[in-house]
């Protein structure tokens, strides 16, 4: 079993934020929960955590309603900082770990190991407000996992991290996954989801628009992305004149385009040869999650955009 969300609805006044949303998260899986800002991700996460409750529908963890699941089974990393800014890092993490049921000795052991692993041991005596945004996010992550919860709910965990620190956090994700933890996270870094997650859900305006395994979703959306390169015609301006063809990007090493069902890859190749093009690359590729997201939602939200209504 795992986490089951069944036909949940949630309104705030006259605004319906969540509409008949259902999804299943297998126990022990890495699960991507995606959507533009304001799509309803944070609202759904808060309902899963029983911070707020749905107007209708049912949410269970291993068959038990989430409001009956003991709090220490959950780890939550909110998009907004959930730390006390004037409290010392070490004192704060030990306090939160003890609050979630760890003994003083176990809490100290976990703290020492993770501070060293995250390379922030030198910051243990500093106040949270004295840390960089990236190091604050690391501390926030440690507050989420130190009590060894079974299920982790993380809202934009990679926000504000540079590539090095993002990679450190990704490794920690994979370590928790190896330990059998169930991890649900939202992010605008869809390449990370594609690399790490087995299953995803994409929601738009409170409704599910795509769900399933990453592999199956990409297969269902077809091999409709073509990459082509002509040595004697790097711009291939003629591509813009073919109905049913959308040029996605022009790079030095290839041009990437999306073709509609009415256009076959052979049509593109035949036109390239008719243009006397010297074709040095021609391949079909599966659409990325970013391609699918744009096709189904119509936008990619900026990572730092506000999402108070999400």
Buried (B, 14 or more C-beta within 10 A) or exposed (E): EBBBBBEBBBBEEEEBBBBBBBBBBEBBBBBBBBBBBBBBBBBBBBBBBBEEBBEEBEBBBBEEEBEEBEEBBBBBBBBEBEBBEEBBBBEBBBBBBBEBBBEEEBBBEBBEEBBEBBEBBEBBEBBBEBBEEBBBBBBBBBBBBBBBBBBBBBBBBBBBBEEEBBEBBBEBBEEBBEEEBBBBBBBBBBEBBBEBBBBBBBBBBBBBBBBEEBEEBBEEBEBBBBBBBBEEBEEBEBBEEBEEBEBBEBEEEBBBBBBEEEBEBEBBBEBBEEBEBEBEEBEEBBBBBBBBBBBBBEEEBEBEEEBEEB
